[in-house]
Amino acid sequence: MSNIDDDRGSDENAAFDGSDIYADDGSVRSDFLMHVGAAIADRDTIYLRQHVAGLHASELGDLLEAIQAEQRLSLVSLLGKDFDLAALTEVDEAIRLDIVEHLPNEQIAEAIGEMDSDDAVYILEDLDQEDQEEILAKLPFTERVRLRRSLDYPESTAGRRMQTEFVAVPPFWTVGQTIDYMREDEDLPDSFTQIFVIDPTFKLLGAVDLDRVLRTKRSVKIDAIMRDTSHAIPAEMDQEEAAQLFEQYDLLSAAVVDDNGRLVGVLTIDDVVDVIQEEAEEDLLRLGGVGDEELSDTVGGASRSRIPWLFVNTVTAFISATVIGLFDATIQQIVALAILMPIVAGMGGNAGAQTMTVTVRALATRALDTHNAPRIIRREAGVGLLNGLVFGTFIGIVAGLWFQNVHIGGIIAAAMLINMIAAALAGILIPIVLDKSGADPAVSSAVFVTAVTDVIGFFSFLGLAAWWFNVA
């Protein structure tokens, strides 16, 4: 790893590769940040063009997220046309919007004209309609039509994610004609792995992998070597479902077609990797009840994203408190119950969260369906029963010895068993019911599972205690 000199403009530091700007823990090096910050403060455009302008889009994105908020706009302004707008596809939405709002539409249009269509759409989709139209109006007609078509598709669909640049040829062309076409046409995408075969109406007929083209004689016609595209992706398909097709069939790219089967774009593996990461992050955040929050969000924004489910959780907490209130007399007589209540509720909540996490992920990946649901439900109930027996016995013994009361130990053991089974059933049934009703189980499940385990845990423990000591 090379060192960064204090002389920021020295020739030996004229370029950085990926390992140069990153520390061992994967973060941007603090000394690099220091020099970039100093260059911004000194308005040293020579240093910035030497060491920042040439960074990969993902590296520049990491740099934008690492520097101070007030430095970002200055960096973009100082770089001017040397700023790679593709870096904005690698940063949080709040950072991207803040930068784009301060860029002139002429500069955005010029940069978008040089970008892949999927990256261009990613930036355009967050802009106001008026700014979108002004930027699109500055682009060549063909490119403008392509981008508008992508923007017309709903958000989070394959049509929004696709690239509109692809290679398509008629079936009667020979391999030699196809190769010559790929060599001579300057409007083809920079990289691709397959060629699509279409009829005069652009209806998709098949595809040919590049390796097959290279291994075939020039005189052979394309229709003789093409294969059926059995995994063409409808443009309206949800991006997560499209990603699952890539995973299931080990695809590198796939054709995207409209309702009439006409080729409109191509979805590539690099886009799908982004989709998988976004969907996994979204599910994780929603399980925690924080919505689409990002690290760059303001205090007010983060608070607004968390308040709704905290409010719902407040309501369910009052329900749990009401259950406890039903047994206030019993708690006053036996103080040990108040001490032990959090154990029952806490263990049930953790057990429910485990089952819920597995279930939500299985629903998201379509691994859990109507065919195997009964078996999985029985399995989770069995897990709850076994764990309830193990931890109920252990905690019962500890509680009995702690309070020198075998009855207390037996009561908490029985309550633990009941709540662990209830937690397992709630953790799998609540997400399934929410999914069947059209709600997002990742968003709604956690608060309801917690409510069930709290209510049943308190009711079983205090109810058993009240019954037992009244009988005794």
N, C-alpha and C positions, 0 to 999 in steps of 0.2 A: 504494500500500500504506500503510495507516494505521499509526501508531506506537502502542506500548503505553506508557501513562504509568506513572510510579512510583505514582501514586494509583490503586490497583487498582480502586477502587470508583467511579471517575468515570463520569458519564453518557455521555460521548463514547465510552467503550469498552464500552458495554453489550452489543454484539453483534459477532461476528466472522464474516465469510464465509470461503470456502475459501482465498482468497488471503491473508487476514490471518494465519492461523496457520502458513503454509508459507513457507520460505525459497526462494530462487531454485533451489536444487538439489533441491527436493522434500521436504526434511526439515522437521520441525516447528521453528519458529523458536526459537532459544535464549532470546531475551528472554521469549517467551511461556511456555516451560518454566520459566524462572526465577520468573516471577510466579505460575504455577500451583503450583510447589513451595513458594513462600512462603505462598500462601494455604492450602495443606494444612497446613503447619507451624503457621500462626496459627489454623487451624480457621475460616477465613473463608468460611463457607457462602454469604454474599451474593455475593462475587466469583465463586465457583465456579458458582453457579446462573446468574449473568449471562453468564459467558464460556465455561463448559464444558458446562453442561447442554443448551444449545441447539445444540451441534455436530452435524453429520451423523454417522451411525453410523460411517462409514469414517474420519472425522476424529477422532472420539473413540477409535476403535481405534488409530490412529496415535499419539495422545497416550498411551494406556495402554502402548504398546510403547516409547515414548521416555522416559517418566519412570522413576525408580528403582523397583526391585521393592518396596521397603518403602512407597513412596508410593501404589501402586496400590490396595491394600486400604483405605487411609485415604481416598483420593479417592472410592471407591465408597461407603464408609460415610458420608462427609459429604454426598454427593449424595442418598443414601437413595432415595426413590421417584422422584427426578428423574434417576436414572442410567438411561440407555437400554441395556437388556440386549442389544439388537440389535448393539451395538458388539462384543460378544463373538464374533460371527460373523466379525469382521474381524481377529482377533488370532491369534497362535500357540496351538496346543493347550495347551501347558504354562501359558501365562498364563490362558487361558480356564478351565481346570480349577482353577487356584489361586484365582481369583476366585469361581467358582461354589461351591466347597467352603466358602467363608466366608459365603455368602449364605443367609439363612433360606429354607426351601422356600416359605413363604407369599409372600415377595417375588418369588421366581422364578415361581411360579404366576401371580401377578397380572400380571407383565410378559409372560409367555408368552401369556396370554389376549389381549393386545393386538397380538401379533406375527403376521406371516404364518406359515402352517403350516410352510413349508420352513425358515425361520429357527428356529422353535421346535424342530423335530426336530433341527436341527444342534446345538442346545445340549443337548437331552435325551439324545441318543444316547451321550454320553460319561459320563453319570451312572450311579451304581449302580442296580441294578434296584429296590431299596427306595426310593431317593429319587425315581426315575421314577414309581413307583406312587403315592407320597405326593403328588407335584406334580400328576399327572394326576387324582387323586381330587378335587382342589380346583377342577377346571375343569368347565364345563357339559358335559352328557352328549354332545351332538353333537360338540363340539370334542374331547372326550376320545376318542371313537370314531375320529375322523379321524386324530388324532395317533398313536394306537395302531396303526392300520392302516399308516401310513407306517413306524413303527418296526419293524413285523413284517417288512418287506422287507429283504433282505440289504444290507449296507453297500456303498456305491459302485454302487448300482443306480438306475435312473430313479425307482423307487418311493420311495426315500429322499430324492431331490432334488425331487420334485414338490410343487406347492402343491395342497392339497385344496380350496381356495376357487376356484370357477369358476362360470360362467354357463351353465346348460343349460336348454333349453326343448323342448317336444314339437313334432313337425313340423306339427301341425294349427293351431298358433297363428298369428295374423296378425302382420305387422310392427308394427301398432299395439299389440297386446297385449304384444308383447315389449318395446317401448319403454316402455310404462307400467310393466311389471314391473321394468325396470332403474331406473326413476326412483323407484319406491315402496319396493322391498325394501331394507332397511338392512343385510342380512347378506351382500350381494354383495361381491366383492373391490374394493379401492380402484381398481385399474387392470386393464384387460384389453383385448385386441385382437380377440378373436373369441368367438362364441357357439357352443356345441356343441348339437347336436340329438340327442335320445335317445328311445328308446321307453319304455314303462312299466316295463320291467325294468332301465333305465339302460344298455341296450346302445347303443353309439355308432352313430349313423346318418350323421352328417355334421357340417359346421360352416359358419358364416356369418361373414364378416368384418364388422366394425363399419361400415366405409365402405359396404358393400353395403346394410346395414340402413338407414343414413341416406339413401341415394339411392333407396330403394324406397317406393312408396306404402303407406300404413297398411293397406290392405285386402288386400294380397298375403300369401299364406300362406308360412310359413317354408320348407316343403318345396319350394316353387317356386324359391327362390333359394339353397338350401343347396348345398354342394359335398361331394364325397366326401373323407373324411380318409384319403388313401392313405398318410400318414406317421404314423399313430398309433403310439405307442411302447409296447411291452409293459413293464409295471411291473418285470419281472425283468431287463430288458435292462441291460447294463453301462452306466454313465453315460458312458464314453468313446465307446461305439458310438452312444449317443443324441446326443452332441455332434457326431459325424461326420455324422449325418443332418441336423442343423441347418445344418452347413457346406455339405453337398452340395445341399440344397434351399432354402437361404436362408430358413429359417423364423424367425419371431418368437416363436411358441409352438406347442406340439403337445400333443394329447391323450395322456394316459397311460391305458392300459386293462389290465384283469386278464386272466387266462387265458380267460375267457368273453367277452371283448370288451366288458365293461362299463366305463363311464367311471369312473375313480377319482381323477383329478387332471389337472393341466396342468403341463407343463414350459415355462419361459419363458427367453428369451434371456439375461437377467441371471444366471440359475442356470447356464446353459451356459457363459457366459464364465468363471465361477468354476471350472467343471469343466475347461475347457481349460487355464486357468492352473495348476490343481492337478496335472493329469496331466503337463503339460510340466515342471513343477518336480519332480515325482516321478521322471520318466524321467531328468532331468538328475542328480538326486541319486543315483539307483541306478546310473547309468553310472559315477559316482565311488565307488561302494561305500559310501555313507553312509546308506542306508536312508531312513527318514522323519525324519531329524534336522531340528530347527528351531533358529533362532538363540537362542531362549529356553531351550533345554535346558541342564541342568547339565553340569558337567565329566564326571561319572560317566555321565550319560545319553548324551552325545555319544561318549564313549569306547566304551561298550557297543555303540552302533550301528555303529562302525567296525571293531571287533575281528574279527568273523567273517571278513570278506573279506580283512583284513590277514593273518589266519592262513592262509587259502587261498593268498594271495600268497606267504607265507613258504614254504609247501610247494613251490610252483612255482619259487621262487627257488633252493631246494635242488636241484631237478631241473636247472635251468640250470647251477648250480655243479658238479653231477656231470658234465655234458657238458664243461665247461671242464677238470675234473680228468682226463678221458680224454686230454687233450693237454698235460699239464703239462710233459712232457719237451720238446715242441716249443716251448712258450712260453719255457722256460728258455734254449733255444738262440737264439731270435729274440725279443728284448725288444720289438721293434716291434709284434708281434702283441698283446701285453698293452695297449699304448697305443691301438691301433686298434680293439680289440674293442668298446668302448662305442659307437663310431660306428655300426657295423653293427647292433647291437641297438637303439640309440636311434632310428635312422632307420626301422628296421622297425616298432618300437613305435608311432611317430607315424603312419606310413602305415596300420598296422592300425587305429589309433584313428579316423582319418579315415573309412575305409571302414565301420567298425563303427557310428559315429555316424549316418552316412547310412542304413545298413541298419536300425538299430533304429528310427529315426524313420519310415522307410518302412513297417516292419511295424506300428508303432503307428497309423499313419494309413490302413492297409490299401492303401497304394499299391504294395506289393510282394506279389505272390501267385503261385500256381503257374503262371499263364499267362505272366507276364513275367520270372519268376525266372531261367530259363536265359539270357535276353538280358542281364539285369543282371549276372549272374555273369560272362559273357563280357566285358562292358564293364569291370567292375572288374579282371579279369585283364589286360585290355589296358592299363588305366591303370597297373597295377603294373608291367607290362613296360616301358611307355614311361618311367615315372618311374625305374625301375631302370636303364635305359640312360642316362638323362640324369645322374642323381646317381652312378651307378656309374662312368661315365666321368670326371665331374668329381672325385669323391673319389679315384679311382684315380690321376689325374694329380697331384693334390695330395700324396697319400701317396708316390707314386714320387719326386717331387722332394724331399719332406721327408726321406726316408730314403735318397735316392740309390740306389734299388733298384727296377728296373722290375718285378721279379717280385712284390714286395710290392704295387705298384700294380695289377698285373693280378689278383692274388688277391683283394684287397678289392673290386675292381670286379665280379668274377664273384660273390663272396659277396653284394654289395649287390643285384645283379640277382636272384639266387635269393631273397633274403629279402624284397625288395619284392613279388615275385610271390606268395610265401607269405603275406605280410602282407595283401595284397589279398584273397586267397582265404579266409584265416582270418577276416578282418573281415566277410565277407558270409556265409560258410557256417556259422560257429559260431552267430550269432544266428538263422539260419534253422532250423538243427537244434534249437536250444533251444526256439524257438517251436513247432515241430512236435511236440516232445516234451511240451509243456505247461508248460515252465519260462518264466519271465519273462526275455527276452533282455536287457532293460535292467539286470537285477540281476547276471546271471551272465557276460555276454559279455566284459567288460573284462579280468578276471583271466585267462581262458583265451586270449584273443587275445594278451595280453602274454606269456604262457607260450610260446605257439607261436612268436612272433617271436623271443623270446630263445633258445629251444632251436635253432631252425633257423638263426638268425643266427650263433650261436656255432659250431654244428656245421659249417655250410657254410664259414665263414671258417677255422676251425682245421683242419677236415678237408682242405680244399683246400691249406692251407699245409703240413700234414704230408705229404700225398701229393706235392705239387710238389717240396718240398725233399728228400724221400726219393728221388724219381726223378732230380732234378738231381744 
